[in-house]
Amino acid sequence: MRLFGTNGIREVVGDKLTAPFVARVAAGITTVLHPSDSLVVGWDARTSSPEIAHIVSSTLALAGHSVAELGVLPTPAVQYLVPRLKAQLGVIATASHNPREFNGLKCIAADGLEVPRSVESAIEEAVEAHRVRTVGYDAVGSVYPVTDGADRYVDGIVHQVDSARIRRRNFTVVLDCGNGASVVSSPMLLRKLGCRVITLNGNPDGTFPGHLSEPTEANIQDLIRTVPAVGADLGIAHDGDADRAVFVDASGRFVPGEETLALLARDAVERAGGGIVVSPVSASLSLEDAVRPFGGSVIYTRVGSPAVTHEMQAQKAVFGGEENGGLIFPKFQYARDGGMSAAGLLDLLARLDQTLTEALSTVPRYALVREKVACPVDARGRVMESVEAAFSRGADRVVTLDGVKAFRDGGWILLRPSGTEPLLRIFAESKDPAQARALADEGVAAVKRALAESASAR
């Protein structure tokens, strides 16, 4: 039974994600714990998250554990607090950027990193076997609230940057919280850094009335219009659990995540006098172009923050992240962190005394196109096999680290199954925007042909 995907368990609420299912997963979690382990439980702003979290907390307490409930917090805030509260495990009720009908669970190890795959597998085996660890009435644990989590997380970020220098810049920032978990932390963070903050979608609401929870260019049009309208220096948008941050410059230009990754990675490598940057196979070639002149090199992993963070720790990398706005600052913590990304970018702009547009002007720029095609989970194998054969024809090089990535003259195309939704994701890149678009269209067409062939063969 495979329950955990790229970033935890994610299912549709009321379909597979029901109270009995959550209780079974929580019971499975008890089997990987020691009797004396203490835990923390946090959740995002989705409509079902508090109830899911309370089921988890109660199940763990009935197995004899002490459980600190953190309330609504960004995922990176929970990861930051797990080791500082000396917990042996953290559980987060979240579906990150998924559509509103989804929710899920994510497990965090004692060091603040996502648990390794071996722990996920052990939980899955326990769920399948309906195993649970129980205690008698006299050994039942307790559930208690911790209410200062956001303050501790924000203060931790503030101490990572030159807050006095940032304050002197008097940045005006438009912040789009997306009705998600960043509501409790990012406005506070930016104000502590001396920013004038204008918020959009600043109330927690799991129906995401402002826009869908993924901060794509199409979804944050209000932010894009507002930044130049109010004369702000930049705009920031988070996803539902605020482990990502994307940016808009003063003119209202949406900054693709690969540009922010290249900019901050280059800065980290330059300041360290060289070093390793870790990013998934979906990363833009601009990352290598940006860090190589300063003694940097890039190691590629499978897609997903667990793969990136564990490799960063193993390689003692100076920076890491994904092209979707999920950036990792290892001096702070090994976690994708939207709050730290916002502060880190402001710190860089204050240090360089530049605008965001000026700072990005020296970053190598490629055209990276992203598409997605709905695909039933049971058809993925057949479709991937068919498309791999199509992509391999005429390719200079094929990489199968995660999905299939084919390099062509002047560009590349990647197809991989989503680890969070019933989708196939297509990435295509070239310095020529027309070629990138053509490669992406080729990928979409190949997937649709394979899906049609798979359906007719059934």
C-alpha positions as CSV (number, residue, x, y, z in Angstrom):
1,M,0.0,0.0,0.0
2,R,1.6,3.3,-1.1
3,L,0.1,6.2,0.7
4,F,2.9,8.8,0.8
5,G,3.7,10.7,-2.4
6,T,6.3,13.3,-3.1
7,N,5.3,15.4,-0.1
8,G,3.3,13.3,2.3
9,I,-0.2,11.9,1.9
10,R,-2.7,13.9,-0.2
11,E,-6.3,12.8,-0.9
12,V,-9.7,14.3,-1.6
13,V,-11.6,15.0,1.6
14,G,-14.8,12.9,1.9
15,D,-13.5,10.5,-0.7
16,K,-10.5,8.6,0.5
17,L,-9.6,11.1,3.2
18,T,-12.2,10.3,5.9
19,A,-12.1,10.2,9.6
20,P,-11.6,6.4,9.7
21,F,-8.7,6.7,7.2
22,V,-7.0,9.5,9.2
23,A,-7.4,7.4,12.4
24,R,-5.8,4.4,10.6
25,V,-2.9,6.5,9.5
26,A,-2.5,8.0,13.0
27,A,-2.6,4.5,14.4
28,G,0.1,3.5,11.9
29,I,2.3,6.4,13.1
30,T,2.1,5.1,16.7
31,T,3.9,1.9,15.6
32,V,7.0,3.8,14.6
33,L,7.3,5.6,17.9
34,H,8.9,4.8,21.2
35,P,6.5,4.8,24.2
36,S,8.1,7.9,25.7
37,D,8.2,10.0,22.5
38,S,6.6,13.4,22.6
39,L,5.1,14.9,19.4
40,V,3.9,18.1,17.9
41,V,0.9,18.5,15.6
42,G,0.2,21.6,13.4
43,W,-2.2,22.3,10.5
44,D,-2.8,24.7,7.6
45,A,-6.0,26.8,7.0
46,R,-8.0,24.2,5.0
47,T,-11.5,23.7,6.2
48,S,-10.9,20.1,7.4
49,S,-7.4,20.6,8.8
50,P,-8.3,21.2,12.5
51,E,-10.5,18.2,12.6
52,I,-7.9,16.0,10.9
53,A,-5.2,17.3,13.3
54,H,-7.4,16.6,16.3
55,I,-8.0,13.0,15.2
56,V,-4.2,12.6,14.9
57,S,-3.6,14.2,18.3
58,S,-6.2,12.1,20.1
59,T,-5.0,8.9,18.6
60,L,-1.4,9.6,19.6
61,A,-2.4,10.6,23.1
62,L,-4.4,7.4,23.5
63,A,-1.2,5.5,22.6
64,G,0.5,7.2,25.5
65,H,2.2,10.2,23.9
66,S,2.4,13.8,25.0
67,V,1.2,16.0,22.0
68,A,1.7,19.7,21.6
69,E,-0.9,21.2,19.3
70,L,0.6,24.3,17.5
71,G,-2.6,25.4,15.7
72,V,-2.5,27.0,12.2
73,L,1.1,27.5,11.1
74,P,3.1,27.3,7.9
75,T,4.7,23.9,7.3
76,P,8.2,25.4,7.7
77,A,7.2,26.9,11.1
78,V,6.2,23.4,12.3
79,Q,9.5,22.0,11.0
80,Y,11.4,24.8,12.8
81,L,9.6,24.0,16.1
82,V,9.9,20.2,16.1
83,P,13.6,20.1,17.3
84,R,13.2,23.2,19.4
85,L,10.3,21.6,21.3
86,K,12.4,18.5,21.6
87,A,9.7,16.4,19.9
88,Q,10.6,13.1,18.3
89,L,8.0,13.6,15.5
90,G,5.8,16.2,14.0
91,V,2.6,15.7,12.0
92,I,1.1,18.4,9.8
93,A,-2.4,18.4,8.4
94,T,-1.8,20.0,5.0
95,A,-2.2,19.7,1.3
96,S,0.2,22.5,0.5
97,H,-0.7,24.0,-2.9
98,N,-3.3,21.4,-3.9
99,P,-6.9,22.4,-4.9
100,R,-9.3,23.1,-2.1
101,E,-10.9,19.7,-2.0
102,F,-7.6,18.0,-1.0
103,N,-6.0,17.6,2.4
104,G,-3.4,15.3,3.8
105,L,-0.7,14.5,6.3
106,K,3.0,15.1,6.4
107,C,5.5,13.6,9.0
108,I,8.5,15.5,10.3
109,A,11.5,13.8,12.0
110,A,13.1,15.0,15.2
111,D,15.7,17.1,13.3
112,G,13.0,19.0,11.4
113,L,13.5,17.2,8.0
114,E,10.7,15.2,6.4
115,V,10.9,11.6,7.6
116,P,12.9,9.3,5.3
117,R,11.1,6.9,3.0
118,S,11.8,4.0,5.3
119,V,9.6,5.5,8.0
120,E,6.8,6.2,5.5
121,S,7.0,2.6,4.4
122,A,6.7,1.4,8.0
123,I,3.7,3.5,8.5
124,E,2.1,2.2,5.3
125,E,2.7,-1.4,6.3
126,A,1.1,-0.7,9.7
127,V,-1.9,0.9,8.1
128,E,-2.4,-2.0,5.7
129,A,-2.1,-4.5,8.6
130,H,-4.4,-2.3,10.9
131,R,-1.7,-2.3,13.6
132,V,-1.8,0.2,16.5
133,R,0.2,0.6,19.7
134,T,-2.1,0.8,22.7
135,V,-1.7,1.6,26.4
136,G,-3.9,1.1,29.5
137,Y,-6.1,3.8,31.1
138,D,-3.2,4.8,33.5
139,A,-0.7,5.5,30.7
140,V,-2.8,7.7,28.4
141,G,-1.0,10.8,27.2
142,S,-2.1,14.4,26.9
143,V,-2.8,17.0,24.3
144,Y,-1.9,20.6,25.2
145,P,-1.7,23.9,23.2
146,V,1.4,25.8,22.3
147,T,0.4,29.3,21.3
148,D,3.7,31.1,20.6
149,G,4.8,29.1,17.5
150,A,4.5,31.9,15.0
151,D,6.4,34.3,17.2
152,R,9.3,31.9,17.7
153,Y,9.5,31.1,14.0
154,V,9.4,34.7,12.9
155,D,12.0,35.7,15.5
156,G,14.2,32.9,14.2
157,I,14.0,34.3,10.6
158,V,14.7,37.8,11.8
159,H,17.9,36.7,13.4
160,Q,19.1,35.2,10.1
161,V,19.2,38.5,8.2
162,D,20.6,42.0,8.7
163,S,17.2,43.4,9.9
164,A,18.6,46.8,10.6
165,R,19.9,47.2,7.0
166,I,16.5,45.9,5.7
167,R,14.7,48.5,7.9
168,R,16.8,51.3,6.4
169,R,15.5,50.5,2.9
170,N,11.8,51.1,4.0
171,F,10.5,48.6,1.5
172,T,6.8,48.7,0.6
173,V,5.7,45.1,0.0
174,V,2.3,43.8,-1.2
175,L,1.8,40.4,0.4
176,D,-0.6,37.9,-1.0
177,C,-1.2,35.3,1.8
178,G,-3.6,33.4,-0.4
179,N,-6.0,32.8,2.5
180,G,-3.5,30.2,3.8
181,A,-1.3,29.5,6.8
182,S,1.1,32.5,6.1
183,V,-1.6,34.8,7.5
184,V,-0.3,34.1,11.0
185,S,3.4,34.7,10.3
186,S,4.4,36.6,7.1
187,P,2.7,39.9,7.8
188,M,4.3,39.9,11.3
189,L,7.7,39.0,9.8
190,L,7.6,41.8,7.2
191,R,6.6,44.4,9.7
192,K,9.4,43.3,12.1
193,L,11.7,43.9,9.1
194,G,10.4,47.5,8.8
195,C,8.4,47.0,5.7
196,R,5.2,48.8,4.9
197,V,2.9,45.9,4.2
198,I,-0.2,45.8,2.1
199,T,-2.0,42.5,2.4
200,L,-4.2,40.6,-0.1
201,N,-6.3,37.6,0.9
202,G,-5.1,38.1,4.5
203,N,-7.7,36.0,6.4
204,P,-7.4,32.2,6.7
205,D,-10.1,30.6,4.6
206,G,-9.8,27.0,3.4
207,T,-12.2,27.6,0.5
208,F,-9.5,29.9,-1.0
209,P,-11.9,32.6,-2.2
210,G,-9.2,34.9,-3.5
211,H,-7.6,32.4,-5.8
212,L,-6.4,28.8,-6.0
213,S,-3.7,28.0,-3.4
214,E,-0.9,27.5,-5.9
215,P,0.8,30.9,-6.5
216,T,1.1,30.6,-10.3
217,E,1.2,33.7,-12.6
218,A,-2.4,33.0,-13.6
219,N,-3.6,32.7,-10.0
220,I,-2.0,35.9,-8.6
221,Q,-3.2,38.5,-11.1
222,D,-4.5,40.7,-8.3
223,L,-1.1,40.9,-6.8
224,I,0.5,41.6,-10.2
225,R,-1.9,44.5,-10.7
226,T,-1.6,45.9,-7.2
227,V,2.2,46.1,-6.9
228,P,2.6,48.9,-9.6
229,A,-0.7,50.5,-8.7
230,V,0.4,51.3,-5.2
231,G,4.0,52.0,-6.0
232,A,5.3,49.0,-4.1
233,D,8.9,47.8,-4.3
234,L,7.8,44.2,-4.8
235,G,5.1,41.7,-4.2
236,I,5.3,38.3,-2.5
237,A,2.8,35.4,-2.7
238,H,2.7,32.2,-0.8
239,D,1.0,28.8,-1.4
240,G,-1.4,27.3,1.1
241,D,1.1,26.1,3.7
242,A,3.7,28.8,3.0
243,D,6.6,26.6,2.2
244,R,6.9,28.5,-1.1
245,A,7.3,32.2,-2.0
246,V,7.0,33.7,-5.5
247,F,7.8,37.3,-6.3
248,V,6.5,40.2,-8.5
249,D,8.8,43.2,-9.3
250,A,7.9,46.8,-9.1
251,S,6.6,46.9,-12.7
252,G,4.2,44.0,-12.0
253,R,6.3,41.4,-13.7
254,F,5.9,37.9,-12.4
255,V,9.3,36.5,-11.6
256,P,9.5,32.9,-12.5
257,G,10.7,30.7,-9.6
258,E,13.8,29.5,-11.5
259,E,15.1,33.1,-11.6
260,T,14.7,33.6,-7.9
261,L,16.4,30.2,-7.3
262,A,19.3,31.2,-9.5
263,L,19.7,34.6,-7.9
264,L,19.8,33.4,-4.3
265,A,21.8,30.3,-5.1
266,R,24.4,32.5,-6.8
267,D,24.6,34.8,-3.8
268,A,25.0,31.9,-1.4
269,V,27.8,30.3,-3.5
270,E,29.6,33.6,-4.0
271,R,29.5,34.4,-0.3
272,A,30.7,30.9,0.6
273,G,33.5,31.0,-1.9
274,G,32.1,28.1,-3.8
275,G,29.9,25.1,-2.9
276,I,27.2,22.7,-3.9
277,V,23.6,23.6,-4.8
278,V,21.0,20.9,-4.8
279,S,17.9,21.0,-7.0
280,P,15.6,18.5,-8.7
281,V,15.8,17.3,-12.2
282,S,13.2,19.9,-13.2
283,A,15.6,22.8,-12.5
284,S,16.4,25.3,-15.2
285,L,19.9,25.3,-16.8
286,S,20.1,28.9,-15.6
287,L,21.0,27.6,-12.1
288,E,24.2,26.0,-13.4
289,D,25.0,29.1,-15.5
290,A,24.5,31.3,-12.4
291,V,26.6,29.4,-9.9
292,R,29.4,28.0,-12.0
293,P,31.4,31.3,-12.4
294,F,31.6,31.5,-8.6
295,G,32.9,28.0,-8.0
296,G,29.5,26.4,-7.6
297,S,28.2,23.1,-8.9
298,V,24.7,21.6,-9.0
299,I,23.6,18.1,-7.9
300,Y,20.3,17.0,-9.2
301,T,17.7,14.8,-7.3
302,R,14.2,13.5,-7.8
303,V,11.5,16.1,-7.5
304,G,10.2,16.9,-4.1
305,S,11.6,18.7,-1.0
306,P,12.4,15.5,0.9
307,A,14.8,14.4,-1.8
308,V,16.4,17.8,-2.0
309,T,16.8,18.5,1.7
310,H,18.2,15.1,2.5
311,E,20.8,15.4,-0.3
312,M,21.6,18.9,0.8
313,Q,22.3,17.6,4.3
314,A,24.5,14.8,3.0
315,Q,26.5,17.1,0.6
316,K,26.7,20.0,3.1
317,A,25.2,22.2,0.3
318,V,25.2,26.0,0.6
319,F,21.8,26.3,-1.0
320,G,19.0,24.4,-2.6
321,G,15.5,24.5,-3.8
322,E,13.0,24.0,-6.6
323,E,11.9,26.1,-9.6
324,N,8.4,26.5,-8.1
325,G,9.4,29.0,-5.4
326,G,10.4,26.4,-2.8
327,L,13.8,27.6,-1.5
328,I,16.0,26.1,1.2
329,F,18.4,28.1,3.4
330,P,20.5,25.5,5.2
331,K,21.9,27.9,7.7
332,F,18.3,28.4,9.0
333,Q,16.8,24.9,8.4
334,Y,16.6,22.1,5.9
335,A,13.1,23.0,4.7
336,R,11.4,24.8,1.9
337,D,10.5,28.0,3.6
338,G,8.4,30.8,2.2
339,G,9.0,33.1,5.1
340,M,12.8,32.7,5.0
341,S,12.7,33.2,1.2
342,A,10.9,36.5,1.6
343,A,13.4,37.7,4.3
344,G,16.4,36.3,2.4
345,L,15.5,38.2,-0.8
346,L,14.9,41.5,1.1
347,D,18.3,41.0,2.8
348,L,20.0,40.5,-0.6
349,L,18.3,43.6,-2.1
350,A,19.3,45.7,0.9
351,R,22.9,44.5,0.8
352,L,23.2,45.1,-2.9
353,D,21.2,48.4,-2.6
354,Q,19.3,47.3,-5.7
355,T,15.7,46.9,-6.8
356,L,14.5,43.4,-7.6
357,T,14.6,44.2,-11.3
358,E,18.2,45.3,-11.1
359,A,19.2,42.2,-9.1
360,L,17.6,39.9,-11.6
361,S,19.1,41.6,-14.6
362,T,22.3,39.7,-14.3
363,V,20.6,36.3,-13.9
364,P,20.8,34.0,-17.0
365,R,17.3,33.7,-18.4
366,Y,15.7,30.8,-20.1
367,A,12.1,30.1,-21.1
368,L,10.7,27.3,-18.9
369,V,7.2,26.2,-19.8
370,R,5.1,24.0,-17.5
371,E,2.0,22.0,-18.5
372,K,0.0,19.3,-16.8
373,V,-2.4,16.6,-18.1
374,A,-4.9,14.7,-16.0
375,C,-4.0,11.0,-15.9
376,P,-5.5,8.2,-13.9
377,V,-3.1,6.7,-11.5
378,D,-3.6,3.2,-12.9
379,A,-2.6,4.4,-16.4
380,R,0.6,6.1,-15.4
381,G,2.9,3.2,-16.1
382,R,1.6,2.5,-19.6
383,V,1.6,6.2,-20.5
384,M,5.1,6.8,-19.1
385,E,6.5,3.8,-21.0
386,S,5.0,5.0,-24.3
387,V,6.1,8.6,-23.9
388,E,9.7,7.6,-22.9
389,A,10.0,5.8,-26.2
390,A,8.7,8.8,-28.1
391,F,11.0,11.3,-26.2
392,S,14.1,9.1,-26.7
393,R,13.9,9.2,-30.5
394,G,16.2,11.9,-31.7
395,A,17.4,12.9,-28.2
396,D,21.0,13.8,-27.5
397,R,20.7,12.4,-24.0
398,V,17.9,10.9,-21.9
399,V,17.8,11.0,-18.1
400,T,15.4,8.8,-16.1
401,L,16.2,10.0,-12.5
402,D,12.6,11.0,-12.1
403,G,10.3,10.5,-15.1
404,V,12.0,10.9,-18.4
405,K,14.0,14.0,-19.4
406,A,15.2,14.3,-23.0
407,F,17.8,16.8,-24.1
408,R,17.5,18.1,-27.6
409,D,19.6,20.6,-29.5
410,G,19.0,23.9,-27.6
411,G,16.6,22.6,-25.1
412,W,15.1,19.8,-23.0
413,I,11.7,18.3,-22.1
414,L,10.8,16.4,-18.9
415,L,7.7,14.3,-18.2
416,R,7.0,12.9,-14.7
417,P,4.1,11.8,-12.7
418,S,2.9,14.2,-10.0
419,G,3.5,12.9,-6.5
420,T,0.6,15.0,-5.1
421,E,-2.2,14.8,-7.7
422,P,-3.5,12.5,-10.5
423,L,-1.5,14.4,-13.1
424,L,1.4,14.1,-15.4
425,R,3.6,17.2,-15.4
426,I,5.5,18.4,-18.4
427,F,8.5,20.8,-18.3
428,A,10.2,22.2,-21.4
429,E,13.0,24.7,-21.5
430,S,15.1,26.5,-24.1
431,K,16.6,30.0,-24.5
432,D,14.2,30.4,-27.4
433,P,10.7,30.8,-26.0
434,A,9.2,29.5,-29.2
435,Q,11.2,26.3,-29.0
436,A,10.3,25.8,-25.3
437,R,6.6,26.2,-26.2
438,A,7.0,23.8,-29.1
439,L,8.7,21.2,-26.9
440,A,5.9,21.5,-24.3
441,D,3.2,21.1,-26.9
442,E,5.0,18.1,-28.2
443,G,5.0,16.6,-24.7
444,V,1.3,17.3,-24.2
445,A,0.4,15.7,-27.6
446,A,2.5,12.6,-26.8
447,V,0.8,12.2,-23.4
448,K,-2.7,12.6,-24.9
449,R,-1.9,10.0,-27.6
450,A,-0.6,7.6,-25.0
451,L,-3.7,8.1,-22.9
452,A,-6.0,7.5,-25.9
453,E,-4.0,4.3,-26.8
454,S,-4.2,3.1,-23.1
455,A,-7.9,3.7,-23.0
456,S,-8.6,1.8,-26.3
457,A,-6.5,-1.1,-25.1
458,R,-8.5,-1.6,-21.9
